[in-house]
């Protein structure tokens, strides 16, 4: 690989790291070509981008962006590395877990994950990462929590006997005077 080609790869990686707040660093060593293709298909269906690059080029791209911010990731850059970029912090973890179940294997291994500024290192973090709630899930929970007291008050008002008697007396027609 020429120096110009390496610089192009570094610039492309810098662009991806700047574009996405979430990325996973995985080890795809010992996966067959068919398995890698299948993994890429899963990622494509969930709108997760997969890039494979040399560890030194990944490190140079990260260092040129913000050396301190990504310092915890550098130790994870060894062996074969595939990067998974996603808008959702949860999708790559779910893809890795479901892919492992599908092939009854341990690969791809999670080396590290960078999620909105937080760094998770090690394959043992995968289960926790699959349980992270997405922004939409959190918004839904907040809305349901806000609606819950209102629904309880309305339910209590509808089930009160004096409230139902009051509505019955109001609905009776008033006597007509002749």
C-alpha positions, -999 to +999 in steps of 0.1 A: +000+000+000+015+033-010+017+064+012-011+081-008-034+051-004-028+050+033-035+087+036-068+081+017-078+054+041-070+076+071-091+104+057-120+081+050-118+067+085-116+102+100-147+110+081-166+080+095-154+087+131-166+123+128-199+112+112-209+087+138-210+090+176-211+052+180-187+026+167-177-009+177-143-025+172-146-062+166-123-092+159-135-111+128-105-134+126-112-170+116-146-162+101-151-176+066-158-154+036-194-166+036-198-157+073-183-122+068-207-117+039-236-128+060-225-105+088-222-076+064-258-084+052-271-083+088-253-049+092-267-035+060-302-045+070-299-026+103-281+004+086-248-003+103-216+004+082-188-021+084-152-011+075-121-032+077-087-014+080-052-019+094-049-012+131-021+014+125-043+034+101-073+033+125-050+045+153-036+073+132-071+084+122-083+085+158-051+102+170-055+130+144-091+136+155-087+137+193-059+117+209-072+119+245-108+112+237-100+078+220-070+069+242-088+039+259-094+023+225-058+020+213-050-012+233-079-029+215-063-024+181-046-057+174-052-088+152-079-085+125-102-055+131-136-047+117-153-014+126-190-011+129-205+024+126-241+031+137-264+059+147-279+036+173-256+025+202-275-007+205-278-021+170-242-034+165-243-053+198-276-069+189-262-078+155-231-094+170-252-114+196-277-127+170-249-135+145-231-156+172-263-175+179-269-181+142-234-196+136-231-212+171-198-195+176-178-170+196-169-146+167-170-118+161-155-108+194-161-073+208-128-056+214-142-022+223-171+001+218-172+039+217-208+051+225-215+088+227-181+095+244-181+064+267-157+036+261-165-001+267-136-025+265-138-063+263-161-090+250-177-093+284-194-059+278-215-072+250-245-083+271-247-049+288-245-032+254-274-052+241-296-039+270-289-002+263-321+017+256-323+037+225-334+073+224-368+064+211-373+037+238-364+062+265-388+088+251-416+062+250-409+054+287-410+090+297-443+096+279-459+065+295-447+077+329-462+111+323-495+096+311-498+071+340-509+095+368-535+111+345-549+077+335-551+067+372-570+099+381-594+095+352-599+058+360-607+067+397-631+094+387-650+070+363-653+042+389-665+064+418-702+057+426-711+093+434-695+104+402-716+080+382-748+091+401-741+127+393-738+120+356-770+100+356-790+129+373-776+154+347-786+133+318-823+130+329-845+154+310-858+183+331-896+184+338-916+205+314-940+230+329-973+236+311 
